[in-house]
Amino acid sequence: VGVVENMSTFVCPKCNTATEVFKGSQGDGNLGQKLHMESIAKIPLDPEISFTSDQGMPRVVQDASSEAAVQYLEAAKSIAQFIQKQKLNNL
């Protein structure tokens, strides 16, 4: 299907600057390219993901406009499209 990069960056909540936390370990943003696969999503490191999950509220429900939520939804959309294509190819 493709690559979903988890914890690809950390976005500062005060200045909105994205920082690649894991630079030495595939965190250069080109993992999909390196693996010769499509990059589906780059989900940022977001402390609210664990907090809202612990509260029983997924991040995409709690704040659908957050970058993490946008990337989760993009990944879900890409995977759903892939599955639909596979179903059509098997008819």
C-alpha positions as CSV (number, residue, x, y, z in Angstrom):
1,V,0.0,0.0,0.0
2,G,2.6,2.6,1.1
3,V,4.4,4.1,4.0
4,V,2.9,5.9,7.0
5,E,5.6,7.7,8.9
6,N,4.7,7.8,12.6
7,M,6.3,10.5,14.8
8,S,7.8,12.1,11.6
9,T,8.1,15.6,13.2
10,F,7.2,17.5,16.4
11,V,5.3,20.7,15.8
12,C,5.9,23.2,18.6
13,P,2.5,24.3,20.0
14,K,3.8,27.8,20.6
15,C,5.6,28.8,17.4
16,N,4.2,26.1,15.1
17,T,7.7,25.1,13.9
18,A,8.1,21.5,12.8
19,T,11.2,19.7,14.0
20,E,12.4,16.3,12.8
21,V,13.1,14.6,16.1
22,F,14.6,11.4,14.8
23,K,16.9,12.8,12.1
24,G,19.4,9.9,12.1
25,S,16.8,7.2,11.9
26,Q,14.9,7.6,8.6
27,G,13.4,10.9,9.9
28,D,14.5,12.8,6.9
29,G,11.1,12.7,5.4
30,N,12.1,10.4,2.5
31,L,11.3,7.0,3.9
32,G,8.8,6.2,1.2
33,Q,11.3,7.2,-1.5
34,K,14.0,5.1,0.1
35,L,11.7,2.1,0.1
36,H,10.4,2.8,-3.4
37,M,6.9,3.1,-2.1
38,E,4.3,5.8,-1.9
39,S,4.4,8.0,1.2
40,I,0.8,7.9,2.4
41,A,1.1,10.1,5.5
42,K,3.5,11.7,7.9
43,I,1.9,11.7,11.4
44,P,3.6,14.2,13.7
45,L,4.6,13.4,17.3
46,D,1.6,14.9,19.1
47,P,1.3,14.6,22.9
48,E,-2.5,15.1,22.5
49,I,-2.8,11.7,20.7
50,S,-2.0,9.7,23.9
51,F,-3.9,12.1,26.1
52,T,-7.1,12.1,24.1
53,S,-6.9,8.3,23.5
54,D,-6.6,7.7,27.3
55,Q,-9.8,9.8,27.7
56,G,-11.5,7.6,25.1
57,M,-11.6,10.4,22.5
58,P,-9.6,9.8,19.3
59,R,-7.5,12.7,18.1
60,V,-9.5,12.9,14.9
61,V,-12.7,13.4,16.9
62,Q,-11.2,15.7,19.5
63,D,-9.6,18.1,17.0
64,A,-10.1,17.1,13.3
65,S,-8.1,20.1,12.2
66,S,-4.9,19.1,14.0
67,E,-2.1,18.0,11.7
68,A,-2.1,14.6,13.3
69,A,-5.8,14.1,12.6
70,V,-5.4,15.4,9.0
71,Q,-2.6,12.9,8.4
72,Y,-4.5,10.0,10.0
73,L,-7.5,10.8,7.8
74,E,-5.3,11.0,4.7
75,A,-3.8,7.6,5.5
76,A,-7.2,6.1,6.0
77,K,-8.4,7.6,2.7
78,S,-5.4,6.3,0.8
79,I,-5.8,2.8,2.3
80,A,-9.5,2.7,1.5
81,Q,-8.8,3.7,-2.1
82,F,-6.2,1.0,-2.4
83,I,-8.6,-1.6,-1.1
84,Q,-11.3,-0.4,-3.5
85,K,-8.9,-0.7,-6.4
86,Q,-8.0,-4.2,-5.3
87,K,-11.6,-5.2,-5.2
88,L,-12.3,-3.8,-8.7
89,N,-9.2,-5.6,-10.1
90,N,-10.5,-8.9,-8.7
91,L,-13.9,-8.7,-10.4
